[in-house]
Amino acid sequence: MSGSNPFENLQEQLDDAAQYLDVGEDVLERLKHPERVLETTLSVEMDDGSLETFKAFRSQFNGDRGPYKGGIRYHPDVSRDEVKALSGWMVYKTAVADIPYGGGKGGIVIDPDEYSDGELERVTRAFATELRPFIGVDKDVPAPDVNTGQREMNWIKDTYETLENTTEPGVITGKAPENGGSAGRVEATGRSTMFAAREVFDYLGKDIEGASVAVQGYGNAGSVAASLIDDLGADVVAVSDSSGAIYNSDGFDTRKVKQYKAETGSVTGYGAATDELSNRDLLTLDVDLLVPAALENAVNGDLARDVQADVVVEAANGPLTPDADDVLTERGVHVVPDILANAGGVTVSYFEWVQNRQRFQWTEARVNDELEALITDAFDAMTDAYEKNDLPNFRTAAYVVAVQRVVDAYEGSGSWP
């Protein structure tokens, strides 16, 4: 992984888009920094009675278009700059999807594999207690992210509701259905990645049926995207996780690979007819479609020179550095950016929030139909901007659309001390 600073990458992407917009330097500068960042130290009792401390963050980047929205991740590499960058990407992700949210992000510096379920619950509830004054259905609505899911969201909801002596399921999204979660939420990020892949192949006049696909990262987003793209008739020939990559030129049964990973903890070792590769090897395979679905900065400028895929659809947040973007643009590789391709998660989170506020549950079919409509509309808006403004790539086009929407909201509201 590159050592590129994700927050600086975000700011560079905004600068690139601003060249094609009538936005003052003062307004642009405002859009490049978070409105506030909470940094806190959690002190939590371990199972053996000892006390351990954990650093945690919540960045609220911009609320011009609505409540802050974004996930909470548990990872040893969580940092202040990372959550600032991720919260900024959320601002423009919600804007390009045209849902009424701003952007936020949070995280705890922790390796969850090293702690018991009870310890993780106490860590989560300690963080929820610190977040309590800053979150709320109309203020900041967290959600799952790396190494968090329905369980952690349920704990946060329960902690908040207990301390506030209220019932407010919309304070957080990504909950279990029986706790107010939405049908279709678990598959949403992978589903929007599939929609983005389908749309870009159609836009470029390519046939996704029979296309070869490599997926880097086989967690929830990557495995769901792989299965749904496979359902379109594509051939998923390579997948990877943190342990390594596997390749079979005839393709995999993507759901069986997911089951194998669930049983063994890794995709490596699956099937006698597979070759094992490094993650770098997977990223540079000669395939029609590459789906980076792991962490940020997976592809830097040097590695981008060896990428052989014709199309890249970003299921992860920030998997390409700006240098990689420049190289791939020069080489004519089309990249559907993360702020559109993986917007399914936050979009269905929005649907969940709407359902919580209405106290009315939608069917999974309705959720998926509404998601498809929003993602295809967002793709059309991006390609319209790309063509009308003669922009260098899809990422710049997506940011042009998103930044203009945020600027319009800010300027329409006015400013006062």
N, C-alpha and C positions, 0 to 999 in steps of 0.2 A: 504493500500500500504506500502511496506517495505521502510525503510529509506536508503536502500542501495544506494551508490554513483554510478551512471551509468558510469561515466568515469573510475572509478576503476574497474567496472565490465568488461568494454571493455579491459582494460589492462590485466586483469586476463585471459580473453579468448584468447588474443594473446599469453600470456605466455604458456597457455595450448597447443596451436597449435605449438609453437616454439620447444617444446620438440621432435616433430616428423619431424623437418626440420633442414637442415644444414644451419642455419642462425646465423651469429655472433652476440654477445651481443650488439655491437655498432650499427649494422644495425637494430636489433630488437628495441633498445631504440629509434632510429629515428622514427620507425613506430608506436610508442606508444604515440606520442605527435603531436599536430597540428602545422602546419608550421606558422600560424598566427591566431589571434583572434581579431576581431574588437569589441570593446565595446563602445557604444555611448549612449548619452542621448538625446532623441527627445523632443523638446519643441513645443507643438501644441496648437493652439487656439481652445477652445471648443465652442459649439453653443451659450453659454451664454456670450461669450467674455472673459472668464477667460483663463488662461494659465495653461496647465497641462504637466508634464514631464513623460516620459516613458523610461525605460532602455531597450536597444536592443543590440543584439549580431549577429555576423556572424563569424563562425569558418571555416577556410580553412585548412583542415587536411592534405591532401596529394595530390599532382598533378602529380605523377610519370607516371600515365597511361593516363592523359588527363586533360581537364578543371575540376575544382571543380564542384561538382553537389550535390544538396540537397535542401530540402524544407525550408520554413519559417513558423513557427508556432506562433499563438497568444494564450497565456495561462498565467494565473497568476503565475504558477510554473516554467516558463522558467528561467533557470539559466545558468551561464557560463559553469559549469561542464556538464550540460545536453546537450548543443549544441556542446561541444567538443566531448562528447561520441557519439552523433548522427552523427556528421560529420565523426568520425572514422568508425562507422558502415557502413556509405555510401561508404567509400573507399573499404571496403571488400565486400560490396553488389555489387558494380559495377564490381569488379574483379571476383567474383564468377559467375556473369552473363556474364562475358567476353565482356563487352561493354567499349569503350575507354574513360572512365571518371576517375577522382579522387573522392574525397568526401568533401562535405561542408554541413553546416547546419546553420540556423539562427532562430531568434525568438525575439518577443517583449513581455515584461512582461505586459500583459493586459488581462482583461476579456472582450471579445468583446460584450457580452450580455449587458454590462453596458453603451454602447456608441451607438450613432446614426450612421446611414450609412454615413452621412457627416463627422462626427468626425473620423470614421474609415478610410475614404478615405484620410483625411488630415494626419492621423498617418502613413498610408501606403506610401503616397507620400513623407513624411518627411524621412521615413526610406529609400525609394528608392533613395532619394537625397544623403543620407549618403553613400549608397552602390555604387553609380555611379562610383567612381574611381576604384572600386575593382571587378566589374562584367563586363561581356562581353561575346560574343558568343564563344570566344576562351580562356576566363579567368575563369569565374565562372558563372554558369547558375542556378539560383534559381528555385524553384518550389513550389507548394502548400504543406501544411502539416496540422497539427491539427488547426482547426478553420480558415483555409484560403482555397481559391478555385479560380475558374476562374476569379471572379470579382477582387480580390486583385492582381492576376497576370496581368490582363489587366491594372490596375492602375500603376503597377510597369513598365510594358513595355512602357506605354504612357509617364510616367515621364522620363524614361531613354532616349527614342527616342526624346522627346521634348528638353531635356537639351543637348543632343549630336547632335541635328539637323540632324538626320539620320533616316533610316528605318532599324531596326534590330530585327525582330520578334524572332530570335533564342536566344536573350539575356535571355529569361525566358521561361519555359515550364509550361504546365497545364493551358494554356490560353483557352478562348472560341474558338470554331472552326472558327467563323467569324473573330477572331483576330489572326488567325494562329495556333490555337490549333489542336491537332490530334484527329481523330475519335478513340474511344475506350479508351481514356485516363482516363475517370471518373471511368470505371469499372476495370482498369488494375490491381490495387493492389489486389482486391478481386478475379479477374480472376487467377492471378498467385498463390494465396492461394489455389484455387480450383485445379489447375494443380498439385501443390505440394501434396495436399491431395490424389488426384487420383493416382499419381505416387508412393507415399509411401505405400498406401494400396496394390497396385499391387506388389511392391517390397517385401512386407511382406507376400504375398499370402493371403491377406484378401479381402473380397468382400465389396466394398463401398456401393453397393446397399443394402438398408435395415439397414445400419449402423446408430447408434444413435449419434447425434452431439449436442454439446453445444457451443454456440458462446458468448464470453464475450466482449461486446462492439458492439453497433449496429449503428455506424456511417457509413460512406461510405464503408470503407474496410470490416467491419463486415457484413453489410447487403448484400453487393454484393456477398461476399464469401458464406454467408448462402444460398442465392438464387441459385447460380451456383452449390454448393454442393448438394442442394436439387434436382436440375435438373439431377444430376447423379443417383438419386434414393435413396439417404440417407434420414434419418428422422431427421430434426432439431427439437429437443425436448425442448431446452432451449435457451433463448437469454436474454441479459441484456443491460442496459445503465447506466448512472450515477445515475438514480433514483431507480434502483433495477432490479430484474430478474423475468422472468416468465417461467413457466414449464408446459408442457403437454406431457405426455408419448406417446400420439398418433402423436405428431408432429404438427408443425404450417404451415400455408400458409405463407411462409417467405415474400412474396411481400406484402401481406395484412398487416402484422405486420409493415413493413416499411412504408406503407401508413398511418397506424394508428399513428405511431410515428411522421410522418410529420404533421399530423393534430392536435395532442395533445401535442407533445413535449416529449413524453415518451412512452416506451413499456409497462410500468405497467398499469394495468387496461384493457389490451386487452383480450377479449373473456371471456365468463362466465365459460368455462371449464378449465381455467388456474389456476395454483397455483402461488403465489408470493413468491420469494425467495430473499435472499441477494446475492450479487455478490460472496461472499465467498462460499455460498451454491452451486452456479452454477459451480464454479471452481472445486468442489469436487464431482460432480455428477458421478454416475456410467454409463459412456457413452463410446462408441467406439472411438470417436474423440472429442478433445477439441480444440477450436480455440480462443486463447486470441487475441482480436482485439482492446484493449483499449490502455492505456498508459504503460510505462515501469514499471518494478518491481511489477507487479500484483501478482506474485507467488514467495514467498521466501522459504527458506529451510523448515521452519516449515509447511507452507501450503502444500508444495510439498509432504509431507508424507501422506497427506489426499487425494491427487489427485488420482482418480480412473480410469481416461481415459487410454486407451491402447496406444493411439497415440496423440501427441500434434503437431499442425501446427501453427506457430507463424505468425499471420497477423499483429500484432503490432511490434514496435521496442523495443527490450529488455524487453519483458514481464516476463521473468524468470531471477532471479538472479543466479550467479554462484553456490551458495549453492543449489538452487532448481535444477539446472542442475545435480549436483552431486547426489542428492537424487534420481532423476528420472532415472539417468543412473544406479544406484545401483539396482533400482527396475525393470529395464528392460523396462521402458517406452520410446518409440521412439519419439524424438523431431526433427521435421524439422525446422531448425533455421530461424529466421527472414531474415537474409541476403540472403536467397534463396527464402523462401516462399512469402515474400512480395516485392520481387524485380520487380514485374510487373509495379509498378508505375514509378520507375526510368528507366526501360527498354522502356516503351512506351514514357516517356519523351525524351529518346534518339531518338526514332523514330520521335517524333515531331521536335526535333532539326535538324535531318537529312532532314526532309521534308521542314523545314524553310530555310535551306541552299540551297536546290535544287529548292526551289519555286515550289514544286510539291507535291500535296496531295495524300496520299494513301487512299484506301478504308478501311472501318472498318474490312472487312473480311481479307484483307492482314495484317493489324495491329495485329489482333488476331492470325492469322496463324504464323506470325513471332515471336510473344510473346510465343506461345506454343512451338515453336522449340527451342528458347533460354532457356526457363525454363526447358524443358525436358532434353536438353543437360547439363545444369547446375546440374540437379539432378543426371544424369548419372555420371558426373565427381565427384560429391560428394560421391556417393556410391562406385565408383571405388577406390577412395582414402581410404574410410572407410574399404573396404575389403583388399586392397593390403598392407595397413600399420597397419592392425589390431588395428584400433583406437577405443577409448571407446564409442564414440557417433557421431551422424551426425554433430553436431555443430563443433566439433573439425575437422572433415573431411572437412567441408565447409571452415573453416579458413585455413587449410593446403593448399587447392587449391588456395584460394584467396591470402594468404600471399605470397605464392611462385610466383604468377603472379606479385604481386607488387615488390617483391625483384628482379625478373628477369628484370622488366622494369627499376628499379633504377640502378642495376648493369650494365645493357646494355648501359645505358646513360653515365655512369661514374660520376665522382664528381670533381668539381673544385670550388675554393674559390669565 
